Amino acid sequence: MKKFNKVVLAYSGGLDTSIIISWLKENYGCEVIAVVGNVGQKDELIGLEEKAIKTGASKCYIEDLTSEFVNDYIFPTIQANAIYEGKYLLGTSFARPIIGKRLVEIALAEGADAICHGCTGKGNDQVRFELAVKAFAPDMDIIAPWRIWDIKSREEEIEYALDRKIPISISYETNYSKDKNLWHLSHEGLDLEDPNNEPKYDKILELSNTLENAPDKATYITLKFEKGIPVALNGEEVDGVTLIEKLNKIGGENAIGIIDMVENRLVGMKSRGVYETPGGTILYRAHKDLEEICLDKETSHYKELVALKFAELVYNGQWFTPLREALSAFVSKTQETVTGEVKLKLYKGNIINAGMTSPYSLYSEEYATFGEDAVYDQKDSAGFINLFGLPITVKAKMNEALKKAGK
């Protein structure tokens, strides 16, 4: 193995990174600096610094990235309406670039000669972390233990931890792979690996109620947007982090945003997971609804194409790329008039539009009314249809001529 003196580890305190500190010291004899990116995982941060030091790290940084995460990553993705494969709201995906960026900043400041992560060789996160490192420190060495060590499963990881008395908070029976941040909570592994198994929602859900336990009475909320950014909830202006926290609580109570999907990973395989994204699901729906009255038809339809590509770039870890930046510039332009209020009705997993207004609304009741109006001449539609249908008319006449000619 190549010799490293100081390694910065992307540390979460989970099973993988808990044993990696010990593994790095055993195999490289190097100093290990743990870096925790606080993107809103809250209770998971408790005791992390003490745990990292006790298990061999020389120091542990816990970096508060929540505001930057919301304003520079989450909100631009909402503005784009970017959803991967029609379901996944990219909760893990856009959290990795910001953490990777901070890893590099600390590694350079500490004079480290390598960055280490605990991602498996089967997953997407290895790509997301490493592309972020390449964007800011292209010559930095990267250590990925899952690609080189002898451990083959999470069960063997648990054995490794127990043998070395490394404290872990899971057992063989509760060994779901989870990722939690301000935006979402994901669940993978165990019985979920068989797509034919119904998720044990009553056991795995942490942010959300089950549908059965959600209130029997609907909850109404109002969201205010300015240029595509949510700025107020029920008339109260709040910062982005607080807004998402409040919506997570409201949405979770009403069983909003529980997604069970089989997604196509970047590395080629399909993967089944359950995602809880209560607040995010509400924000996506409200934003999309508001765009219905604020964007013209051509921009709206083209933006749907952009959303698909934007989601792929985020999912694939390509946040720090010229194309993502260019698409964000397009999206920002489209959001100049996406200002207004949206009222939503939440009930047992459902989100129902209950009204919306905007000073930039392109909806005109005067034109759209079924009643009498003084602005629209219905006779004009005949000429429009003749021109719009001209290619069909010409094709039909050609077919008639060929038929008469016996062809």
Secondary structure, DSSP 4 states (H G I P E B T S, - for coil): ----SEEEEE--SSHHHHHHHHHHHHHH--EEEEEEEESS-GGGGTTHHHHHHHTT-SEEEEEE-HHHHIIIIIHHHHHHT--BTTTB--TTTTHHHHHHHHHHHHHHHHT-SEEE----TTSSHHHHHHHHHHHH-TT-EEE-GGGTSS--SHHHHHHHHHHTT---S--STT--EEEE-SS-EEEESGGGGSTTSPP-HHHH-SSS--TTTS-SS-EEEEEEEETTEEEEETTEE--HHHHHHHHHHHHHHTT--EEEEEEE-TTS-EEEEEEE-HHHHHHHHHHHHHHHHHS-HHHHHHHHHHHHHHHHHHHTT--SSHHHHHHHHHHHHHGGG--EEEEEEEETTEEEEEEEE-TT----HHHH-SS--SS--TTHHHHHHHHHTHHHHHHHHHHHHHHHTT-
